[in-house]
Amino acid sequence: MGIHSDSVVNQRRGMNLPLLNLHERVLSVLGCRFVDDVLIDAPYQITPEMISSLHISEVVHGTNSDFNDNFEDHEVRYKYAKEAGIFSVIESPSRFRLENILKRIHKNQDTFQAKFERKMKAENDFYQQKYSSSRQSN
């Protein structure tokens, strides 16, 4: 499996992506039992040289995508894999998308902010009480 660099992901998808850095994404993918190996910093376009030198036997693309798939982009990106007859599209088993994560983050942002502010107030109250009582005893 190929993992694109942070800069490639950000260039292609924008929006301050990726959420996980390259090393975190690699570790996540390596934890998948269906993955044998990972190509770190994979180029966006699959070339004949990659297919040959890495002995790539299959290139797959899932049906569930976070962004609108651009047919012309696929034609360029997967051109040589298609020509070699090793490209296939697989049905994604889940409809879970990055959009779901971002919605959850935005939904919980106020809750997290309020919790943080409560903790900061409790910490400030604790230190204020601790140090004001120690000054009084001196």
HUPEFEN-V631870 format. One record per backbone hydrogen bond with DSSP energy under -1.0 kcal/mol. NH is the residue of the N-H (numbers start at 1). CO is the residue of the C=O. If there is no record, write none. Layout:
NH_CO ; NH_CO
//
This chain:
3_39 ; 9_5 ; 10_6 ; 11_7 ; 12_8 ; 13_9 ; 14_10 ; 17_14 ; 25_21 ; 26_22 ; 27_23 ; 28_24 ; 29_25 ; 30_26 ; 31_27 ; 32_29 ; 35_32 ; 39_1 ; 41_3 ; 42_3 ; 46_77 ; 51_47 ; 52_48 ; 53_49 ; 54_50 ; 56_51 ; 59_86 ; 61_88 ; 63_90 ; 74_70 ; 75_71 ; 76_72 ; 77_73 ; 78_74 ; 82_78 ; 83_79 ; 84_80 ; 85_82 ; 86_81 ; 88_59 ; 90_61 ; 100_97 ; 101_97 ; 102_98 ; 103_99 ; 104_100 ; 105_101 ; 106_102 ; 107_103 ; 108_104 ; 112_108 ; 113_109 ; 114_110 ; 115_111 ; 116_112 ; 117_113 ; 118_114 ; 119_115 ; 120_116 ; 121_117 ; 122_118 ; 123_119 ; 124_120 ; 125_121 ; 126_122 ; 127_123 ; 128_124 ; 129_125 ; 130_126 ; 131_127 ; 132_128 ; 133_129 ; 134_130 ; 135_131 ; 136_132 ; 137_133
//
